[in-house]
Amino acid sequence: MLAAKLIFAVLLVAVLIIGIYMFRNFDRLVGVDPSIPSENEGARFINKGQFILIWAMAVKLLAMMAWIL
């Protein structure tokens, strides 16, 4: 049980570090793409929302697993 808790804690720290990288490079990762001229502001908003939501769900899942086990 301790090994699983340790693994989830390490993964949680890794996902938090990835989140810091993501937010520092947010415009480069989900900004305007010149190769897709038909992409409008609504499509970019949905992409940004999904980007943040998936990261937040990963943080929540790993935090729950690290502290519940």
mmJSON file of the N, C-alpha and C atoms, coordinates in Angstrom:
{"data_MODEL":{"atom_site":{
"group_PDB":["ATOM","ATOM","ATOM","ATOM","ATOM","ATOM","ATOM","ATOM","ATOM","ATOM","ATOM","ATOM","ATOM","ATOM","ATOM","ATOM","ATOM","ATOM","ATOM","ATOM","ATOM","ATOM","ATOM","ATOM","ATOM","ATOM","ATOM","ATOM","ATOM","ATOM","ATOM","ATOM","ATOM","ATOM","ATOM","ATOM","ATOM","ATOM","ATOM","ATOM","ATOM","ATOM","ATOM","ATOM","ATOM","ATOM","ATOM","ATOM","ATOM","ATOM","ATOM","ATOM","ATOM","ATOM","ATOM","ATOM","ATOM","ATOM","ATOM","ATOM","ATOM","ATOM","ATOM","ATOM","ATOM","ATOM","ATOM","ATOM","ATOM","ATOM","ATOM","ATOM","ATOM","ATOM","ATOM","ATOM","ATOM","ATOM","ATOM","ATOM","ATOM","ATOM","ATOM","ATOM","ATOM","ATOM","ATOM","ATOM","ATOM","ATOM","ATOM","ATOM","ATOM","ATOM","ATOM","ATOM","ATOM","ATOM","ATOM","ATOM","ATOM","ATOM","ATOM","ATOM","ATOM","ATOM","ATOM","ATOM","ATOM","ATOM","ATOM","ATOM","ATOM","ATOM","ATOM","ATOM","ATOM","ATOM","ATOM","ATOM","ATOM","ATOM","ATOM","ATOM","ATOM","ATOM","ATOM","ATOM","ATOM","ATOM","ATOM","ATOM","ATOM","ATOM","ATOM","ATOM","ATOM","ATOM","ATOM","ATOM","ATOM","ATOM","ATOM","ATOM","ATOM","ATOM","ATOM","ATOM","ATOM","ATOM","ATOM","ATOM","ATOM","ATOM","ATOM","ATOM","ATOM","ATOM","ATOM","ATOM","ATOM","ATOM","ATOM","ATOM","ATOM","ATOM","ATOM","ATOM","ATOM","ATOM","ATOM","ATOM","ATOM","ATOM","ATOM","ATOM","ATOM","ATOM","ATOM","ATOM","ATOM","ATOM","ATOM","ATOM","ATOM","ATOM","ATOM","ATOM","ATOM","ATOM","ATOM","ATOM","ATOM","ATOM","ATOM","ATOM","ATOM","ATOM","ATOM","ATOM","ATOM","ATOM","ATOM","ATOM","ATOM","ATOM","ATOM"],
"id":[1,2,3,4,5,6,7,8,9,10,11,12,13,14,15,16,17,18,19,20,21,22,23,24,25,26,27,28,29,30,31,32,33,34,35,36,37,38,39,40,41,42,43,44,45,46,47,48,49,50,51,52,53,54,55,56,57,58,59,60,61,62,63,64,65,66,67,68,69,70,71,72,73,74,75,76,77,78,79,80,81,82,83,84,85,86,87,88,89,90,91,92,93,94,95,96,97,98,99,100,101,102,103,104,105,106,107,108,109,110,111,112,113,114,115,116,117,118,119,120,121,122,123,124,125,126,127,128,129,130,131,132,133,134,135,136,137,138,139,140,141,142,143,144,145,146,147,148,149,150,151,152,153,154,155,156,157,158,159,160,161,162,163,164,165,166,167,168,169,170,171,172,173,174,175,176,177,178,179,180,181,182,183,184,185,186,187,188,189,190,191,192,193,194,195,196,197,198,199,200,201,202,203,204,205,206,207],
"type_symbol":["N","C","C","N","C","C","N","C","C","N","C","C","N","C","C","N","C","C","N","C","C","N","C","C","N","C","C","N","C","C","N","C","C","N","C","C","N","C","C","N","C","C","N","C","C","N","C","C","N","C","C","N","C","C","N","C","C","N","C","C","N","C","C","N","C","C","N","C","C","N","C","C","N","C","C","N","C","C","N","C","C","N","C","C","N","C","C","N","C","C","N","C","C","N","C","C","N","C","C","N","C","C","N","C","C","N","C","C","N","C","C","N","C","C","N","C","C","N","C","C","N","C","C","N","C","C","N","C","C","N","C","C","N","C","C","N","C","C","N","C","C","N","C","C","N","C","C","N","C","C","N","C","C","N","C","C","N","C","C","N","C","C","N","C","C","N","C","C","N","C","C","N","C","C","N","C","C","N","C","C","N","C","C","N","C","C","N","C","C","N","C","C","N","C","C","N","C","C","N","C","C","N","C","C","N","C","C"],
"label_atom_id":["N","CA","C","N","CA","C","N","CA","C","N","CA","C","N","CA","C","N","CA","C","N","CA","C","N","CA","C","N","CA","C","N","CA","C","N","CA","C","N","CA","C","N","CA","C","N","CA","C","N","CA","C","N","CA","C","N","CA","C","N","CA","C","N","CA","C","N","CA","C","N","CA","C","N","CA","C","N","CA","C","N","CA","C","N","CA","C","N","CA","C","N","CA","C","N","CA","C","N","CA","C","N","CA","C","N","CA","C","N","CA","C","N","CA","C","N","CA","C","N","CA","C","N","CA","C","N","CA","C","N","CA","C","N","CA","C","N","CA","C","N","CA","C","N","CA","C","N","CA","C","N","CA","C","N","CA","C","N","CA","C","N","CA","C","N","CA","C","N","CA","C","N","CA","C","N","CA","C","N","CA","C","N","CA","C","N","CA","C","N","CA","C","N","CA","C","N","CA","C","N","CA","C","N","CA","C","N","CA","C","N","CA","C","N","CA","C","N","CA","C","N","CA","C","N","CA","C","N","CA","C","N","CA","C","N","CA","C","N","CA","C"],
"label_alt_id":[null,null,null,null,null,null,null,null,null,null,null,null,null,null,null,null,null,null,null,null,null,null,null,null,null,null,null,null,null,null,null,null,null,null,null,null,null,null,null,null,null,null,null,null,null,null,null,null,null,null,null,null,null,null,null,null,null,null,null,null,null,null,null,null,null,null,null,null,null,null,null,null,null,null,null,null,null,null,null,null,null,null,null,null,null,null,null,null,null,null,null,null,null,null,null,null,null,null,null,null,null,null,null,null,null,null,null,null,null,null,null,null,null,null,null,null,null,null,null,null,null,null,null,null,null,null,null,null,null,null,null,null,null,null,null,null,null,null,null,null,null,null,null,null,null,null,null,null,null,null,null,null,null,null,null,null,null,null,null,null,null,null,null,null,null,null,null,null,null,null,null,null,null,null,null,null,null,null,null,null,null,null,null,null,null,null,null,null,null,null,null,null,null,null,null,null,null,null,null,null,null,null,null,null,null,null,null],
"label_comp_id":["MET","MET","MET","LEU","LEU","LEU","ALA","ALA","ALA","ALA","ALA","ALA","LYS","LYS","LYS","LEU","LEU","LEU","ILE","ILE","ILE","PHE","PHE","PHE","ALA","ALA","ALA","VAL","VAL","VAL","LEU","LEU","LEU","LEU","LEU","LEU","VAL","VAL","VAL","ALA","ALA","ALA","VAL","VAL","VAL","LEU","LEU","LEU","ILE","ILE","ILE","ILE","ILE","ILE","GLY","GLY","GLY","ILE","ILE","ILE","TYR","TYR","TYR","MET","MET","MET","PHE","PHE","PHE","ARG","ARG","ARG","ASN","ASN","ASN","PHE","PHE","PHE","ASP","ASP","ASP","ARG","ARG","ARG","LEU","LEU","LEU","VAL","VAL","VAL","GLY","GLY","GLY","VAL","VAL","VAL","ASP","ASP","ASP","PRO","PRO","PRO","SER","SER","SER","ILE","ILE","ILE","PRO","PRO","PRO","SER","SER","SER","GLU","GLU","GLU","ASN","ASN","ASN","GLU","GLU","GLU","GLY","GLY","GLY","ALA","ALA","ALA","ARG","ARG","ARG","PHE","PHE","PHE","ILE","ILE","ILE","ASN","ASN","ASN","LYS","LYS","LYS","GLY","GLY","GLY","GLN","GLN","GLN","PHE","PHE","PHE","ILE","ILE","ILE","LEU","LEU","LEU","ILE","ILE","ILE","TRP","TRP","TRP","ALA","ALA","ALA","MET","MET","MET","ALA","ALA","ALA","VAL","VAL","VAL","LYS","LYS","LYS","LEU","LEU","LEU","LEU","LEU","LEU","ALA","ALA","ALA","MET","MET","MET","MET","MET","MET","ALA","ALA","ALA","TRP","TRP","TRP","ILE","ILE","ILE","LEU","LEU","LEU"],
"label_asym_id":["A","A","A","A","A","A","A","A","A","A","A","A","A","A","A","A","A","A","A","A","A","A","A","A","A","A","A","A","A","A","A","A","A","A","A","A","A","A","A","A","A","A","A","A","A","A","A","A","A","A","A","A","A","A","A","A","A","A","A","A","A","A","A","A","A","A","A","A","A","A","A","A","A","A","A","A","A","A","A","A","A","A","A","A","A","A","A","A","A","A","A","A","A","A","A","A","A","A","A","A","A","A","A","A","A","A","A","A","A","A","A","A","A","A","A","A","A","A","A","A","A","A","A","A","A","A","A","A","A","A","A","A","A","A","A","A","A","A","A","A","A","A","A","A","A","A","A","A","A","A","A","A","A","A","A","A","A","A","A","A","A","A","A","A","A","A","A","A","A","A","A","A","A","A","A","A","A","A","A","A","A","A","A","A","A","A","A","A","A","A","A","A","A","A","A","A","A","A","A","A","A","A","A","A","A","A","A"],
"label_entity_id":["1","1","1","1","1","1","1","1","1","1","1","1","1","1","1","1","1","1","1","1","1","1","1","1","1","1","1","1","1","1","1","1","1","1","1","1","1","1","1","1","1","1","1","1","1","1","1","1","1","1","1","1","1","1","1","1","1","1","1","1","1","1","1","1","1","1","1","1","1","1","1","1","1","1","1","1","1","1","1","1","1","1","1","1","1","1","1","1","1","1","1","1","1","1","1","1","1","1","1","1","1","1","1","1","1","1","1","1","1","1","1","1","1","1","1","1","1","1","1","1","1","1","1","1","1","1","1","1","1","1","1","1","1","1","1","1","1","1","1","1","1","1","1","1","1","1","1","1","1","1","1","1","1","1","1","1","1","1","1","1","1","1","1","1","1","1","1","1","1","1","1","1","1","1","1","1","1","1","1","1","1","1","1","1","1","1","1","1","1","1","1","1","1","1","1","1","1","1","1","1","1","1","1","1","1","1","1"],
"label_seq_id":[1,1,1,2,2,2,3,3,3,4,4,4,5,5,5,6,6,6,7,7,7,8,8,8,9,9,9,10,10,10,11,11,11,12,12,12,13,13,13,14,14,14,15,15,15,16,16,16,17,17,17,18,18,18,19,19,19,20,20,20,21,21,21,22,22,22,23,23,23,24,24,24,25,25,25,26,26,26,27,27,27,28,28,28,29,29,29,30,30,30,31,31,31,32,32,32,33,33,33,34,34,34,35,35,35,36,36,36,37,37,37,38,38,38,39,39,39,40,40,40,41,41,41,42,42,42,43,43,43,44,44,44,45,45,45,46,46,46,47,47,47,48,48,48,49,49,49,50,50,50,51,51,51,52,52,52,53,53,53,54,54,54,55,55,55,56,56,56,57,57,57,58,58,58,59,59,59,60,60,60,61,61,61,62,62,62,63,63,63,64,64,64,65,65,65,66,66,66,67,67,67,68,68,68,69,69,69],
"pdbx_PDB_ins_code":[null,null,null,null,null,null,null,null,null,null,null,null,null,null,null,null,null,null,null,null,null,null,null,null,null,null,null,null,null,null,null,null,null,null,null,null,null,null,null,null,null,null,null,null,null,null,null,null,null,null,null,null,null,null,null,null,null,null,null,null,null,null,null,null,null,null,null,null,null,null,null,null,null,null,null,null,null,null,null,null,null,null,null,null,null,null,null,null,null,null,null,null,null,null,null,null,null,null,null,null,null,null,null,null,null,null,null,null,null,null,null,null,null,null,null,null,null,null,null,null,null,null,null,null,null,null,null,null,null,null,null,null,null,null,null,null,null,null,null,null,null,null,null,null,null,null,null,null,null,null,null,null,null,null,null,null,null,null,null,null,null,null,null,null,null,null,null,null,null,null,null,null,null,null,null,null,null,null,null,null,null,null,null,null,null,null,null,null,null,null,null,null,null,null,null,null,null,null,null,null,null,null,null,null,null,null,null],
"Cartn_x":[0.823,0.0,0.873,1.968,2.86,3.515,3.833,4.456,3.506,2.235,1.249,1.08,1.037,0.901,2.105,3.282,4.497,4.514,4.086,4.025,3.065,1.877,0.911,1.412,2.13,2.674,3.738,4.583,5.605,4.941,3.921,3.198,2.499,1.978,1.331,2.334,3.513,4.548,4.931,5.033,5.377,4.301,3.043,1.949,1.915,2.227,2.291,3.425,4.561,5.679,5.307,4.634,4.162,3.178,2.339,1.398,2.093,3.167,3.943,4.506,5.039,5.558,4.436,3.273,2.153,1.716,1.593,1.106,2.145,3.415,4.452,4.492,4.162,4.195,2.792,1.806,0.402,0.104,0.562,0.272,0.936,2.11,2.803,2.115,1.577,0.964,-0.463,-1.267,-2.672,-3.049,-2.082,-2.358,-2.808,-2.728,-3.131,-2.181,-2.745,-1.963,-2.055,-0.947,-1.01,-1.319,-1.131,-1.414,-2.903,-3.7,-5.15,-5.835,-5.973,-6.548,-8.036,-8.738,-10.173,-10.489,-9.48,-9.708,-10.13,-11.262,-11.759,-11.576,-11.999,-11.817,-12.566,-13.736,-14.507,-13.779,-13.182,-12.44,-11.226,-10.539,-9.378,-9.817,-10.973,-11.482,-11.769,-12.376,-12.679,-11.38,-10.399,-9.11,-8.423,-8.461,-7.849,-8.574,-9.902,-10.687,-10.382,-10.296,-9.965,-8.556,-7.647,-6.258,-6.176,-6.863,-6.846,-7.635,-8.779,-9.633,-8.963,-8.296,-7.624,-6.5,-5.739,-4.666,-5.249,-6.325,-6.931,-7.496,-8.079,-8.609,-7.475,-6.351,-5.209,-4.678,-4.605,-4.15,-5.11,-6.395,-7.395,-7.335,-7.251,-7.201,-5.954,-4.807,-3.57,-3.554,-4.094,-4.145,-5.055,-6.196,-7.104,-6.442,-5.779,-5.148,-3.974,-3.238,-2.088,-2.522,-3.637,-4.034,-5.053,-5.779,-6.773,-6.142,-5.185,-4.576,-3.804],
"Cartn_y":[-1.187,0.0,1.259,1.215,2.37,2.621,1.551,1.71,2.403,2.028,2.661,4.128,4.423,5.807,6.64,6.066,6.753,7.0,6.014,6.162,7.281,7.315,8.36,9.732,9.799,11.079,11.592,10.705,11.103,11.542,10.819,11.201,12.547,12.805,14.088,15.233,15.055,16.085,16.289,15.201,15.303,16.061,15.785,16.473,17.953,18.273,19.68,20.414,19.757,20.357,20.546,19.559,19.688,20.847,21.037,22.155,23.502,23.608,24.857,25.124,24.092,24.241,24.652,24.001,24.308,25.76,26.254,27.614,28.666,28.328,29.267,29.356,28.269,28.215,28.071,28.654,28.459,28.936,30.128,30.661,29.842,29.347,28.538,27.188,26.626,25.306,25.337,26.326,26.37,27.703,28.435,29.717,29.561,30.643,30.662,29.805,28.936,28.062,28.585,29.072,29.629,28.598,27.328,26.299,25.954,26.495,26.273,27.638,28.196,29.541,29.601,28.473,28.495,28.416,28.25,28.163,29.535,29.571,30.846,30.91,32.009,32.218,31.174,30.743,29.723,28.388,27.991,26.726,26.795,27.935,28.079,28.061,28.662,28.671,27.245,26.442,25.049,24.272,24.482,23.795,24.175,25.463,25.909,25.31,25.257,24.673,23.202,22.47,21.05,20.85,21.684,21.628,21.765,22.753,23.007,21.94,21.544,20.577,19.21,18.753,17.454,17.488,18.594,18.711,18.739,19.495,19.585,18.236,17.485,16.169,15.209,15.301,14.451,14.794,16.086,16.503,15.992,16.137,15.701,14.186,13.429,11.97,11.507,12.066,11.653,12.089,13.278,13.724,12.817,12.457,11.55,10.208,9.675,8.358,8.426,9.513,9.639,9.783,10.48,10.724,9.72,9.052,8.094,6.745,6.331,5.003,4.946],
"Cartn_z":[0.0,0.0,0.0,0.721,0.781,-0.568,-1.286,-2.605,-3.575,-3.563,-4.444,-4.086,-2.81,-2.36,-2.796,-2.716,-3.134,-4.639,-5.407,-6.864,-7.247,-6.634,-6.948,-6.503,-5.412,-4.955,-5.931,-6.417,-7.393,-8.7,-9.141,-10.349,-10.171,-8.981,-8.704,-8.822,-8.27,-8.38,-9.847,-10.603,-12.022,-12.797,-12.518,-13.214,-12.817,-11.587,-11.183,-11.891,-12.06,-12.797,-14.265,-14.837,-16.214,-16.326,-15.317,-15.313,-15.296,-14.542,-14.532,-15.922,-16.557,-17.92,-18.885,-18.742,-19.628,-19.498,-18.299,-18.115,-18.494,-18.404,-18.857,-20.373,-21.057,-22.522,-23.106,-22.449,-22.817,-24.232,-24.596,-25.93,-27.026,-26.776,-27.785,-27.966,-26.884,-26.953,-27.5,-27.115,-27.543,-28.175,-28.659,-29.284,-30.733,-31.462,-32.861,-33.683,-34.519,-35.39,-36.819,-37.386,-38.738,-39.819,-39.535,-40.54,-40.605,-39.674,-39.683,-39.759,-40.964,-41.075,-40.738,-40.81,-40.532,-39.045,-38.207,-36.764,-36.232,-35.551,-35.029,-33.513,-32.919,-31.474,-30.647,-31.113,-30.388,-30.323,-31.43,-31.459,-30.536,-30.525,-29.632,-28.173,-27.874,-26.497,-26.023,-26.882,-26.526,-26.321,-27.189,-27.046,-25.737,-25.391,-24.133,-22.941,-23.015,-21.927,-21.725,-22.814,-22.724,-22.179,-22.587,-22.149,-20.628,-20.09,-18.649,-17.9,-18.441,-17.761,-17.619,-18.657,-18.587,-17.563,-17.533,-16.544,-15.12,-14.921,-13.588,-13.139,-14.06,-13.702,-13.331,-14.019,-13.687,-12.294,-11.977,-10.647,-9.58,-9.82,-8.833,-8.618,-9.702,-9.586,-8.836,-9.195,-8.524,-7.058,-6.761,-5.375,-4.548,-5.1,-4.377,-4.123,-5.134,-4.977,-3.98,-3.998,-3.102,-1.649,-1.412,-0.024,0.515,-0.368,0.113,0.422,-0.413,-0.187,1.107],
"occupancy":[1.0,1.0,1.0,1.0,1.0,1.0,1.0,1.0,1.0,1.0,1.0,1.0,1.0,1.0,1.0,1.0,1.0,1.0,1.0,1.0,1.0,1.0,1.0,1.0,1.0,1.0,1.0,1.0,1.0,1.0,1.0,1.0,1.0,1.0,1.0,1.0,1.0,1.0,1.0,1.0,1.0,1.0,1.0,1.0,1.0,1.0,1.0,1.0,1.0,1.0,1.0,1.0,1.0,1.0,1.0,1.0,1.0,1.0,1.0,1.0,1.0,1.0,1.0,1.0,1.0,1.0,1.0,1.0,1.0,1.0,1.0,1.0,1.0,1.0,1.0,1.0,1.0,1.0,1.0,1.0,1.0,1.0,1.0,1.0,1.0,1.0,1.0,1.0,1.0,1.0,1.0,1.0,1.0,1.0,1.0,1.0,1.0,1.0,1.0,1.0,1.0,1.0,1.0,1.0,1.0,1.0,1.0,1.0,1.0,1.0,1.0,1.0,1.0,1.0,1.0,1.0,1.0,1.0,1.0,1.0,1.0,1.0,1.0,1.0,1.0,1.0,1.0,1.0,1.0,1.0,1.0,1.0,1.0,1.0,1.0,1.0,1.0,1.0,1.0,1.0,1.0,1.0,1.0,1.0,1.0,1.0,1.0,1.0,1.0,1.0,1.0,1.0,1.0,1.0,1.0,1.0,1.0,1.0,1.0,1.0,1.0,1.0,1.0,1.0,1.0,1.0,1.0,1.0,1.0,1.0,1.0,1.0,1.0,1.0,1.0,1.0,1.0,1.0,1.0,1.0,1.0,1.0,1.0,1.0,1.0,1.0,1.0,1.0,1.0,1.0,1.0,1.0,1.0,1.0,1.0,1.0,1.0,1.0,1.0,1.0,1.0,1.0,1.0,1.0,1.0,1.0,1.0],
"B_iso_or_equiv":[0.0,0.0,0.0,0.0,0.0,0.0,0.0,0.0,0.0,0.0,0.0,0.0,0.0,0.0,0.0,0.0,0.0,0.0,0.0,0.0,0.0,0.0,0.0,0.0,0.0,0.0,0.0,0.0,0.0,0.0,0.0,0.0,0.0,0.0,0.0,0.0,0.0,0.0,0.0,0.0,0.0,0.0,0.0,0.0,0.0,0.0,0.0,0.0,0.0,0.0,0.0,0.0,0.0,0.0,0.0,0.0,0.0,0.0,0.0,0.0,0.0,0.0,0.0,0.0,0.0,0.0,0.0,0.0,0.0,0.0,0.0,0.0,0.0,0.0,0.0,0.0,0.0,0.0,0.0,0.0,0.0,0.0,0.0,0.0,0.0,0.0,0.0,0.0,0.0,0.0,0.0,0.0,0.0,0.0,0.0,0.0,0.0,0.0,0.0,0.0,0.0,0.0,0.0,0.0,0.0,0.0,0.0,0.0,0.0,0.0,0.0,0.0,0.0,0.0,0.0,0.0,0.0,0.0,0.0,0.0,0.0,0.0,0.0,0.0,0.0,0.0,0.0,0.0,0.0,0.0,0.0,0.0,0.0,0.0,0.0,0.0,0.0,0.0,0.0,0.0,0.0,0.0,0.0,0.0,0.0,0.0,0.0,0.0,0.0,0.0,0.0,0.0,0.0,0.0,0.0,0.0,0.0,0.0,0.0,0.0,0.0,0.0,0.0,0.0,0.0,0.0,0.0,0.0,0.0,0.0,0.0,0.0,0.0,0.0,0.0,0.0,0.0,0.0,0.0,0.0,0.0,0.0,0.0,0.0,0.0,0.0,0.0,0.0,0.0,0.0,0.0,0.0,0.0,0.0,0.0,0.0,0.0,0.0,0.0,0.0,0.0,0.0,0.0,0.0,0.0,0.0,0.0],
"pdbx_formal_charge":[null,null,null,null,null,null,null,null,null,null,null,null,null,null,null,null,null,null,null,null,null,null,null,null,null,null,null,null,null,null,null,null,null,null,null,null,null,null,null,null,null,null,null,null,null,null,null,null,null,null,null,null,null,null,null,null,null,null,null,null,null,null,null,null,null,null,null,null,null,null,null,null,null,null,null,null,null,null,null,null,null,null,null,null,null,null,null,null,null,null,null,null,null,null,null,null,null,null,null,null,null,null,null,null,null,null,null,null,null,null,null,null,null,null,null,null,null,null,null,null,null,null,null,null,null,null,null,null,null,null,null,null,null,null,null,null,null,null,null,null,null,null,null,null,null,null,null,null,null,null,null,null,null,null,null,null,null,null,null,null,null,null,null,null,null,null,null,null,null,null,null,null,null,null,null,null,null,null,null,null,null,null,null,null,null,null,null,null,null,null,null,null,null,null,null,null,null,null,null,null,null,null,null,null,null,null,null],
"auth_seq_id":[1,1,1,2,2,2,3,3,3,4,4,4,5,5,5,6,6,6,7,7,7,8,8,8,9,9,9,10,10,10,11,11,11,12,12,12,13,13,13,14,14,14,15,15,15,16,16,16,17,17,17,18,18,18,19,19,19,20,20,20,21,21,21,22,22,22,23,23,23,24,24,24,25,25,25,26,26,26,27,27,27,28,28,28,29,29,29,30,30,30,31,31,31,32,32,32,33,33,33,34,34,34,35,35,35,36,36,36,37,37,37,38,38,38,39,39,39,40,40,40,41,41,41,42,42,42,43,43,43,44,44,44,45,45,45,46,46,46,47,47,47,48,48,48,49,49,49,50,50,50,51,51,51,52,52,52,53,53,53,54,54,54,55,55,55,56,56,56,57,57,57,58,58,58,59,59,59,60,60,60,61,61,61,62,62,62,63,63,63,64,64,64,65,65,65,66,66,66,67,67,67,68,68,68,69,69,69],
"auth_comp_id":["MET","MET","MET","LEU","LEU","LEU","ALA","ALA","ALA","ALA","ALA","ALA","LYS","LYS","LYS","LEU","LEU","LEU","ILE","ILE","ILE","PHE","PHE","PHE","ALA","ALA","ALA","VAL","VAL","VAL","LEU","LEU","LEU","LEU","LEU","LEU","VAL","VAL","VAL","ALA","ALA","ALA","VAL","VAL","VAL","LEU","LEU","LEU","ILE","ILE","ILE","ILE","ILE","ILE","GLY","GLY","GLY","ILE","ILE","ILE","TYR","TYR","TYR","MET","MET","MET","PHE","PHE","PHE","ARG","ARG","ARG","ASN","ASN","ASN","PHE","PHE","PHE","ASP","ASP","ASP","ARG","ARG","ARG","LEU","LEU","LEU","VAL","VAL","VAL","GLY","GLY","GLY","VAL","VAL","VAL","ASP","ASP","ASP","PRO","PRO","PRO","SER","SER","SER","ILE","ILE","ILE","PRO","PRO","PRO","SER","SER","SER","GLU","GLU","GLU","ASN","ASN","ASN","GLU","GLU","GLU","GLY","GLY","GLY","ALA","ALA","ALA","ARG","ARG","ARG","PHE","PHE","PHE","ILE","ILE","ILE","ASN","ASN","ASN","LYS","LYS","LYS","GLY","GLY","GLY","GLN","GLN","GLN","PHE","PHE","PHE","ILE","ILE","ILE","LEU","LEU","LEU","ILE","ILE","ILE","TRP","TRP","TRP","ALA","ALA","ALA","MET","MET","MET","ALA","ALA","ALA","VAL","VAL","VAL","LYS","LYS","LYS","LEU","LEU","LEU","LEU","LEU","LEU","ALA","ALA","ALA","MET","MET","MET","MET","MET","MET","ALA","ALA","ALA","TRP","TRP","TRP","ILE","ILE","ILE","LEU","LEU","LEU"],
"auth_asym_id":["A","A","A","A","A","A","A","A","A","A","A","A","A","A","A","A","A","A","A","A","A","A","A","A","A","A","A","A","A","A","A","A","A","A","A","A","A","A","A","A","A","A","A","A","A","A","A","A","A","A","A","A","A","A","A","A","A","A","A","A","A","A","A","A","A","A","A","A","A","A","A","A","A","A","A","A","A","A","A","A","A","A","A","A","A","A","A","A","A","A","A","A","A","A","A","A","A","A","A","A","A","A","A","A","A","A","A","A","A","A","A","A","A","A","A","A","A","A","A","A","A","A","A","A","A","A","A","A","A","A","A","A","A","A","A","A","A","A","A","A","A","A","A","A","A","A","A","A","A","A","A","A","A","A","A","A","A","A","A","A","A","A","A","A","A","A","A","A","A","A","A","A","A","A","A","A","A","A","A","A","A","A","A","A","A","A","A","A","A","A","A","A","A","A","A","A","A","A","A","A","A","A","A","A","A","A","A"],
"auth_atom_id":["N","CA","C","N","CA","C","N","CA","C","N","CA","C","N","CA","C","N","CA","C","N","CA","C","N","CA","C","N","CA","C","N","CA","C","N","CA","C","N","CA","C","N","CA","C","N","CA","C","N","CA","C","N","CA","C","N","CA","C","N","CA","C","N","CA","C","N","CA","C","N","CA","C","N","CA","C","N","CA","C","N","CA","C","N","CA","C","N","CA","C","N","CA","C","N","CA","C","N","CA","C","N","CA","C","N","CA","C","N","CA","C","N","CA","C","N","CA","C","N","CA","C","N","CA","C","N","CA","C","N","CA","C","N","CA","C","N","CA","C","N","CA","C","N","CA","C","N","CA","C","N","CA","C","N","CA","C","N","CA","C","N","CA","C","N","CA","C","N","CA","C","N","CA","C","N","CA","C","N","CA","C","N","CA","C","N","CA","C","N","CA","C","N","CA","C","N","CA","C","N","CA","C","N","CA","C","N","CA","C","N","CA","C","N","CA","C","N","CA","C","N","CA","C","N","CA","C","N","CA","C","N","CA","C","N","CA","C","N","CA","C"],
"pdbx_PDB_model_num":[1,1,1,1,1,1,1,1,1,1,1,1,1,1,1,1,1,1,1,1,1,1,1,1,1,1,1,1,1,1,1,1,1,1,1,1,1,1,1,1,1,1,1,1,1,1,1,1,1,1,1,1,1,1,1,1,1,1,1,1,1,1,1,1,1,1,1,1,1,1,1,1,1,1,1,1,1,1,1,1,1,1,1,1,1,1,1,1,1,1,1,1,1,1,1,1,1,1,1,1,1,1,1,1,1,1,1,1,1,1,1,1,1,1,1,1,1,1,1,1,1,1,1,1,1,1,1,1,1,1,1,1,1,1,1,1,1,1,1,1,1,1,1,1,1,1,1,1,1,1,1,1,1,1,1,1,1,1,1,1,1,1,1,1,1,1,1,1,1,1,1,1,1,1,1,1,1,1,1,1,1,1,1,1,1,1,1,1,1,1,1,1,1,1,1,1,1,1,1,1,1,1,1,1,1,1,1]
}}}
